[in-house]
Amino acid sequence: MREGRANHTATLLPGGGTLVAGGGDRAPGFTRGSEIYYPKANRWRRTRPLAKARGFHVASLLPNGRVLVAGGFADSGTLRSAELFRPSTRRWTRAPRMRAGRGHASVALIPQGVLVAGGARTTGPLVPSAELYRWPR
């Protein structure tokens, strides 16, 4: 990796690369950085950065080949934001915000979309809700 990180995500991409996004363990240590590891070449390649620095977020590969990253913690607190990564351009675009900010959540690809469930906030009780994302076809 070109940038040290913890509490990031790693998502296997179509074609064999692995997207590593975000990370950090406490403010001001969260990163917007993301990069792809190509095992055949044993090489890392940077991508455009995330819009928001984040750690403790979730990531899911969508059937259309994009990657959804949602929630997590940032220097400013718990995030409601989500982003989509397109491997062909190595760029991020914003996705609809969640109703509740959440870090340490769980994520599952289900027939209806991507379910982001539960999680914690930087302060207060655990998050007793879920969000359903439907991906662009």
Secondary structure, DSSP 8 states (H G I E B T S, - for coil): --S--SS-EEEE-TTS-EEEE---SSTT-----EEEEETTTTEEEE----SS--BS-EEEE-TTS-EEEE--EETTEE---EEEEETTTTEEEEE---SS--BS-EEEEETTEEEEE--B-SSSS----EEEE----
